């Protein structure tokens, strides 16, 4: 064997939000192994790699990967293809795009470009299709995608921002003397290795780990205690904990006065905060026994004796403090009131509340785990729990609603990539349509949409329900899928084009690289007919009259992205350039070595909202009865009378979304075939035994798998593993049975208010200009389906 060398690669398991770079070792032109990255000091110990990353180097050699452009020659979904050349594929696709543009307008062509799953996210796989759509004038339906939205909603109505306080460095979990961590509704031990590493470190330093969740999973097994709750009841539990905290005086008064709008007075007549003619906010000054006023944008409190609770009269108007309004609402959700809903005893609920409030340092780690229709308010309640107990921004404490496991934010010159004309946002021609509205139009008999380009992602698999997508595809005159695998989406496309894997192309790795910028270099040559996104969109642009906008090579685009005025990059000397990255592979930014990044680090931060403080009372949601957050019911498909089980589709550690489902080792580790899990008590009642072939069904569809009888699944729940492709099931798929996400039901008045507030706040509504638009104005509803289960009858269809 010749001498080994290495390059850095974005791990193909990118979709778990760890966004890891891995060290790819090469000898004799082949990948021999992958290892964790060693960053430079002070982050040198913080590289990570999981079992997916360790196996990832085998993927380029998988015989099932796409290696040639394919054109459909039979009915959609028939699996009948012919190999064609890139020139033929590009010529035919471009000719059809030009035809549709001329006949129906450029907006008749749609671009699906979901950045989460393709490594490296925020690299060429995201930038190039977005740029192409912005130049062509395509419809962009990525807004309000209805996935993992709750943390962003909570931050927006608490702080006025959309990402500043959700991004977090997971090392804060183990940085200080943390006493208690509630892992709530997520499974980081199996799915987020960076977070898992720091949970291990935290426990080694003495932290107690309590897992609050639905399924007894790997995190539950790791934890010191598992607390099982009923599906969708997490907000009820958290609100009961808030009630207990306030009734027992366990809130952090000093924190509430210093950082929040808790003492601000709320008018009883209108529900608005009391303001004087100059717009200053009223508080009650106990020292003067009179109202005092606080200037907008976080003015000074008039004294050190400001009331946090109480009812007062100001200018003849009865008012209560915001904290009193919270206490009134919380009292409706006491432990006694919610115990049956949550599935815990009053004593259990109160102990959880008491332990969290009294621990010197405590975290809630929720990490995108709650995918119910009520999750937006649930995350806001979890956020409120952390605020009332003074956890946000306090070393060793906090509420981590998401698992965007990054460190100090890094901002590149990405608008130069996204805007057709640099510096001119009006040059963007793509037409944003909120996703729920797009689905309504796309499913209508008069659909204006004639073509779909899938730049990255697998919507037929990942955006339920499957049948909705199949119906929409039937109306399309052209569907193009650009991917490394034949996915559920590719199976029903007209052209499937082979992308290069991350091991085979150059790109910029930035997300979550612990304060480092890394150049991804090709470890090996791609198969002869695989092409990267720079090639694909540049060549397509030439054929559709847009070549002038695609006049750079990959290295030139990388250099353009590095030309940013963001201080953590711009301040590096000598400057970070493409040539310097080629020579050094990895360069540390100007991020401070300490403290680790936490969005709440600055105790004097002026929030981007009316008060300039963390708000526990949201005036903008007053019209929806949600100025003070409270639990909402779960909006389930079907009724429990007809379908007595809750469907749960949580993912497992060997797959990443629908990635790694083609790898034979990962498939074997995952049981070889899809399975449905059921509690032994339920199995006994249904007359089912381990290994039976079972059918899970409801009014929307069904799935047939083998049965695993497993005490890890609570009674009343059916668990079908997420990730398996449709062809790996015997019949159907779990994606047939869940909510259409998003839809007009899950995008109602509250979500519309959120969207409108966000746009009014100065944000761009087009996700191909500002990515956050994909996460605003909708809500999750993946786990809101009732179902039933029975032994499969070969001759009977649900």
N, C-alpha and C positions, 0 to 999 in steps of 0.2 A: 504494500500500500504506500502511495506517495505521501508526502508531508501534509498534515491537516492544516486547513485555514478556516476562517469563520467570517460570517457576515451577521448583521442584525436583521431580524424579520419580525413583522407584526404577526403575532400568533393567530392562526385561523380560528381560535376560540374567542374571537374579539367580542362577540355579542353578549358576553356575560358581564360587561361593564368593567372588567379588570383592565382591559386594553393593554395587555402585556406585550412588551417586546421580548423576544427570545433570541438566544445565541444559537445560530445554525452552523454546525460543524460540517465541513465538506472535505472529501478526499477522493481523488480520481474522478472528479466530476460528478460525484453523487453525495447526497446528504447521508451522513452516517449517524448523526444523533442531534438532538436539540437540548440545550441547557438553559438555566436561568441567566439573566443578564447580571453583570456586575457593573453597577453604576459607579461614578466617581464619588469621592467623599463630598458631603457627609451621608449620602444615600447609598453607599457601597453595599450595605447588607440587605437592601430592600428589593432586590430582584426576586421574581417569583416564577414558578412554572408548575402547572398542575398535570394531571394524568393526560388530559387532552393535548396540552402542549408537548408533553414527552412523546406522544404518538404522532404528532402532527407531521413530522418529517417523512412519514410513510405516504402521505396523501398524494404527492405528485406522481407516485408510481402506481397508483390505484388504476387497474384496467377499466374501471367504470367511469373515470372522469371523461369529460368532453375533450376531444382532441381535433375535431373537424367541424366546420360550419355545416349545419343540417337544415334541410328544407323539407317541410311536410309534403307528402305526396298522397296521403289518404285522408280520411275524415279526421278532424281534430280529436286527439286522444287515442287514435288507433295505433300509435306507435310505428307508423309507416313513414320512413325518412329516406332521403337520399343525401349523400355527401356532395357538397358543392364547394367551389372555390370562394375565397373571401371576395374577390372581384365580382363574381356573380351575385353573392349575397348582398354586398353593398350596393351594386348597381340596381338590383331589383327592389331592395328596401327603399333606397333613395327615390327611385322612380315612383313608387307608390306614395311615399310621403309628399313628393311634389304634386302628384295628382290630387291627393286629398286636400292639400293646402290650397290648391287652385280652385277646387270645387266647393269646399266647405269652410275654408279658413284654417289658419294654422292651429287654432284652438281645438279643432276636431281631433288632433293628435295629443295623446296624454303620455306623461312620463311618470312612472313609478320608480322612486329612487330612495329606498329606505336605508339610511346610513348605518344602522346599528350592527348589521350582521356581517359586513365585508371588511376584512382587514386591509390596510389600517383605516378605520373610520375617520372621516374628515380628510381623506386622501383623494387620490385621483378617481377612485370608484364613486365618490360622492361629487367631487368638484366638476369632472368632465361632463357627466350627463346633465348636471344642473346648468352648467354654462351652455350646453347645446340647447336645452329647453328654453333658456332665457334669450338666446339668439333667434331660435326658430319661431317662438311664440306659442309653445305647447301649453296645454292645460296641466296645471300642477295641482293634484288633488291630495297632497300630503298633509294639508292643514288639518288640525284637530284629529290626529290619528287614533285617539282613543286607546292609548297604551301607556301605562306607567305615569299617568298625569297627576295623580294626587299630590305628590311632593311639591310640584311646581305650583299647583293651585294654592296649597297651604302657604308657601313662601310669598306668593303674590299678594294674598289678602292679609298676611301678617306684616310683610316688609315692603311691599310695593315692587320688588324685583322678581326676576324669573329664573335666575340661575346662581346668583352670587352666593346664596346661603344653602344651596343643595349640593353643590360640588364640595367634596370633603376629602381630606387625606386620612385614610383609615388608620394611620399610625397614631392618631389622637386617642384611639381606644386604649392604647397601651403606653402612652407617653407619660402619664401622671399616675398617681395612686388611685386608680379607679376601684371603687368598692363593689359596684353592682352594674351588670349589663342585662337589660331585657332585650333579647333578640325576638322581635315581634313580627310574626307573619312571614318571615323569609328564611332561607336555608343557606347561609353563607358557607358553612363547613363543607358542603358538597358542591356549591356553585360559584363561590367568589373566593378564590384562593388568597388574595391579598387581605381581604377582611378576615378570613379564617386564620391566617398567620397571626394577625394582631389580636384576635380573640384568644388564641393560644398563649400569646405573650402576656395578655392582660390577666388570664387566669394564673399563669406562673407567678405573677406579681401579687396575687391574692384576690383578684376580682371574682365574685360569684356570678355565674352565668345562668340565667333563667330563660328558657325557651317558651314563648307563648305562641301557640300555633294550632293548626288543624291536624296535621299529620305528624306522627312520630318518625321524623326523618333523621338524617345524619347529624344535624345540629342539635336535635333533641337528645340524641344519644351522647353527644359530646357534653351537653350542658349539665350543670349540677342539679337542675330541676326542670321538669317539663310540665307546663300548664296547658291542657287541651281546652280549646274553646269551640263553640259552635260556629259554622260558616257565617261570615258576614257580621259577626257580633262584636268585632274588635272595637268599634267606636263606642258601643254601649259600655264595654268594660272600661275603656279609657275615661269616659265621662263620669262613670261611677267613682273612679279613682280621683278625678278632679273634685267631685263633690266631697269625698272623704277628706281630701287635702284641705279644702277651704273650711269645712265644718270643724276641723281640728286645729285650725290656725297654723298649718304646716307650710303655707306659702312663704316665699322669700320676699318680704316686704321691701327690703333695701333694693333688691334687683328690680322689682316692679316699679319702684319710684324712679330709679335711675335710668332704666332702659325702655320702659313701656308706657303706653297711654292708659294704664289701668286706673289712675286717679282722675282721668278726665270725666267731666260731668255730661251725662246723656239726658236730654229732655224727655220727660214722660209724655208730652203731648205729640211730638213728632218722631221721636226715636233718634233724632240727629244729635250729635254732640253740640253742647251749648257754645256759641261763639258770640263775641261782642261785635260792634259795628266794624271794627278793624279786622275781624276774622280771627282774633285770638281765642284760644280755648280756655274754658272755665275749669277750675279745680276748686276744692274747698280748703281754705287755709285755716287750720285749727288754731294757729298762733293768733290770728286776727279774728277768729270766729266769723269769717266773712269770705265771700268768694275772692279768688285771685285769678289772674289770667296769664296764660302761657302763649308766647308767640309761636306762630307756625314754624315749621322746620326745626322742631326740637328746641324751643326757647327754654330759658331757665325757669325752674319752679320758684314761686314767690317766697317760699320759706322751707325750712326743714321739717315742718309739721303739717304735711299735706295728708288729707284723709284718703284712705284707700277704699273704705266702705262707708256707706251711709246714704241717706236721702236728705236733700237740701233744697232750699228755694233760692233761685237767682232771678232777679228782675221780675218777680211774680210768677216764675215758671218752676214747677216742681222738677227736680232732677235727681238722678242717682249716679253714683260712680260707675264707670265701665266694669270695674271688678264686682260691684254689687249686682249688676245685670248678669254677669257670668255666674255668680253664686246662685242667683234665682233660677237660672236655667239648669244648672248642674243639679240642683235639689230635685228636679223632676226625674233624674236618672240615677237615683241612689242605688247602692248595692242591693237593697231589698227589692227595688223596682226592676232591676235588670238581671237578677240572678238566674232566673229561668231562661231568659233569652240567651245569656252568655254560656250557661251550662256549668257555672261554678257556684259554690256556696257563698253566702254573705261573708263568712269568715275568710274565705280564700281571697275574695275581692279586696277586702279591707287590708289583709296582710300585704297583698301586692302594692296597694297604695301607700301603706305605712312604711314599708321597706324602701320604696323608691323615694319618698319624701324625706326620710330621715337619714338615708345614706349620705355620707359626706361628699362622695363623688359618684354619680350614676349616669348611665346612658340608656336611651331607647334606641335600638338599631332596627329599623323597619325595612329599609332597602328594597323598595319596589315590590314588596311581597303581597300586597293586598289588591287583588284585581276583581273587586266587586263593583257594582254600579254605585254603591255608597262610599267608595274609597276616597273621593275628593274630600268630603267632610271628615272621614275617619282620619286622614292624615292631618287635617287641620286641628282635630281634637288632640292627636298625639303631640302636635306642635305646641298646642296650648298647655298641655301637661308639662312639657319641658319649660315653657315660659314661666308658668306659675311657680315652679319649684326652682327657678333661677339657674337652669342647667345650660342654656344656650350661651356659648362663648366662655364658659367657665372651665378652666383646665381640668381635665379628667371627667368632664360631664358633657351632656348634650343630647339632642335628638337628631339622629341621622335618618331622615325620611327616605333617602334614595341611596343607591350604591354607585354613584358616579365617582369611582374610586381614583381620584386624581389628586394632585397637590396644588401648588400655586398655579392659577390659570395661566395659560399661554395663548396669546392672540397673534395670529399670523395675518399677513396682508391678503386675506382670502377674498375680499371684495374684488380684488384685481382679477381673481379667477372667475368669480360669479357674474360680474357685470360685463356685458358685451363691450361697453366703452368705459374704461377705467375712470373712476371718479364721477360717473354720471348714472345715478340710480334710475333715472327715467329711461335709460337705454334698455332696461329689462322688459322683454316682450312676453314672457310667460304669464299665463292667466291663472292666479290662484283661486281655487274653489274649495270651500270647506268640505271635508271628506263625506260627511253624512249627506250633504246636499248633492255632491257628485254622484254618490250611489243612487240617490233618488232619480237623478237625470239619466244616469247610465242604464238603469233598469227599465226606464220608460219606453213605450213603443216608438217614440219620436226622439230617441237618444241622439244628441248632437255629436257623440264621440265615435270616431271611426277607426282609430288605431291606438295601440298601447305599446310603448317601449318600456321594458322592465330593465332599468339600469342596474339595480342591485336589489336583492331581497327576493322573497318567494311568496307573493301575496295570496296565491290560491291555497297555500298551506297555512300561512301565518295570520291572515286577516279574515276571521270567520264571518259568515259561514262559507264553506267551500262552494255550495250550490249557487250562491249569489254570484261568485266570480265566474263560474261556468256559464251562467246565463248571460253575464255581461260579455264574456269572450265570444259567445255565439253571435252577438250583434256586431262585433268588430270585423272590419275588413282586413286588418293586419295586426298581428301580435308578434313582437320580437322579444326574445329573452336572452340576456347576456350573462353567462354564469360559468362556473367550473364544473357543475354537476347537472345531470338531468333531473330537475326537481319536479314537484307537482305542477308548478307553473309552466316549466318547459314542455311537459307532456302535452299541453293543450295549446302551445304556441305554433306559429307558422314558420318561424325561423328560430333556431337555437344556435347562438354564437359562442365559441369557447374562449372564455377569459383566461388570462394567466393567473396562477396562484401567487400568493404573496411571496413565495420562495423564488419566484421567477421574474420579478419586475422591480423596478426602482420606484421609491416613493418616499414621502416624509412621514416619520412616525413622531407624533407629538402627544396624543392623548394619554394621560396617566403615566408618563414616563418619569415620574418623580423628579420634576424640575430639570429634565434633560431633553434636548432635541436630538433625534437619532435619524440617520439616513438608512432607509431600507435598501439594501443592495441585492441583486439577484444572486442566489446561492448556486443555482443551476440554470441551464438553458431550458426554456419551455418546449413542449412538443412543437413540432414544426409549424402547425397551423393554429396554435393558440396566440392570441393577441391581447395586449393590454388596453385599458380604456383610453389612453392618449391616442393610440393608433385608431381605434374604432371610431371615436367621435371626430377626430381630425379628418379621417377619410370620408365619413358620412357627411361632414360639413362641406367638403369640397364638392360633393355630388348634389348638394341641396342649396348651393349658392351662398354658403356661409363660410367659405374657406378663409376669408380675410380675418375672421375672428379666432381662427385656430392656426396661428402662424408661429407657434413655439414648439420646441421639443420638450420632452419630460424634464430634463435638467434645467431648461430655461424657465419652465413653470415653477419648479422647486425654488429657483433663485428668486423669482418674483414673489412667492409666498414669504420668503425670508426677509424681504424688504419692508419691514413693519416698523412703526414707531412705538410699539408696545415696549415699555421700559425694561422689562425682564429679558427681552431679546435684544432690543436696540442698544442696551447698555453694555452688552458683552464686548470685550476688546481682546484681541482683534475681532472684528464683526463676524457673526455667523454667516457664512456664505456656502453655496453649494460646493465650491472647490475645497473649502476648509472641512466640510463634512466628509467629502470623499477621502480626505487625508486622515481625519481623526475618527470618523464613524459616529462619534457621540460627543456632544458638547453640553456642558451644564449652563443653565440660564443664570440670571442674576437673582434668583429667588433667595431669600434669606435662609440661612441654615436652621434657624429657630425663630419663632415657633413653627410647628407644622401648620399647614393651612387649615383654617376653620373660618367659614364665612362670617362668623360672629366675633372674630378676634378683637375688633375695635369696640370698646365699651362706650365710646362717644360717637359711634356711627350715626349719621343722619339718614334715616330711612327714606326711600323714595315714595313717600305717601303723604297724606295731608298733615299728619302730626309730626312726622320725622322720627317717630318712635315705633317700636314693635307694637302692633295694634292687636288687642284681644277683642276688639269690637269693630266690625267691618261695616261702616255705613253703606258702602256700595252694594252690600247684599241685604240691606234692610227690606227692600221690596219683596224678597223671597223668604222672609222670616228667618234669615240666617246671619243677621248682624252678630249674634252670638252663635257660635257653632253648636250643633247638637247632632246626635246620631240620626241617620236616615235608614229606612228599611231597604232590604235587598230586593231589587226588581227581578224576580225570577221568571224564566220561561215555564209555562205550564202551572199546574197546581199540585200541592202535595197530596191531595186526595187521589189524584190519578197517577202521579209520579212521586213516590215517597222518598226518593233518595236525592241528595245534592250531588251534582257532578263536579268533580275536581280534576283539573288537568295539569297539575304542577309538573315541572320538568325535573329531570334527574341528571346526575353528575356526569354521565358518559356522553351525553349529547349537548349541543349548544344550539338552541332553537332547532332548526332542521339540519344543522351541520353535524358532521361526524356520524350521521345515520347510515352512511354508505361504507363506513370502515368496518371490516369484519371483526376486528378485535373489540371495538367499542360495542358492536352489535352483540357479540358473545357475552361481554361483561354486563350487558343490559338484559340478558335473559334469552337472547337469540331471536325472539319474536315479541311483538307487543303483548302486553298483559293488562288485565283489569284486576284491581285489588279491592277486596271486600272484607269487612270485619267478620270474624268467625261467628259471632252471634247472628248477624244478618244472613250469613251463608246457611246456617243451620235452619233458620226460619224459611228460607227460600228453597231448601232441599238441594243446595249446591255444595260440591266438594272441590277441593284443590285439583286443578288440571282440567276441569270441565270446560267445554267450549260454551261461552256465554255471549249473549246479545244484550248490549246496553242501548236503550232507545228512549225517545220521546217523540212529540209530534213533528219535530223538525228532521229527524234522521236516526241513524243507528250506527253501531260499530260492533263487530264480532271479533273476539279475541279468546285466548285461554284465560282461565281464572287463577288468581293467586289469593288464597285465603290468608289474611295477614292482620295481626292485632295492631299493627302500626296505623291502620286506617280506622278512624272512629266509626262507631255505629251510625247508620243513617247517611253515610257518604260512600259514593262510588268513585274510585280513583283510576283514571285511564292515563297512562304516561304520555306526556307531551313530547313531540319531536319526531316520532316515527312518520315516515312518508306514507301516503295513501296506499301505495302498492304493497307495503309491508303488512297491512291489515288483511284479514281474510275477506271481510266485507266492510264497507263504510269507513268512517273515521270519526274520531271524537269531534272534529271541527264541523261536522254536520249538525251537532246537537246544541251548540252554544249560541249565544246572542250574536246577531250581526253587529260587529263592532268596528266603527261606531255606526249608529243609526239615528234616525230622528227622535227615537225615544230616549236614547242616552245622550242626545245633544238637545236638551230642552232649555227652558228659560234661564236657569242658573248658568249653564254652560255658555249660552249666548251673551249673558251679561259679562261673564269672564272674558270672552273673546273681545267684546266691544270695549271693555275697560282697558284691556291690554293694548289694543290698537290706539285708543285714545291716549294712552300713556306714551305714545310716540314710537311704537314698534311697527315693523314692516309686516304686512299680512302674508307675505310670500315666503314659504319655507326655503325656496331656492335662493333667497336673499338673506333671510334670518332664520336659522334652523329652528329656533324656539317656537316658531309658528306651528310646527308639527305637534307641539305638546300643550297647546293652549286651546281651550274652548270645547273640550269633550271630557268623557269620563270612561273609566274601565268598566267592562261588564263580561269578562271572560268566565267567571265562576258562578254566574247567576242562573244556572239552568237546573231544573229538576229533571229526574230521569227514573227509569225503572230498569230492572235486570232480570233475565230469565235464562234458563238453559236453551241453547240455540237449537232451533228446529230447522233443519235444512230446507224444509218445504214451506216455511212461514216467514214472511217479511214484515217487519214492524211497520 
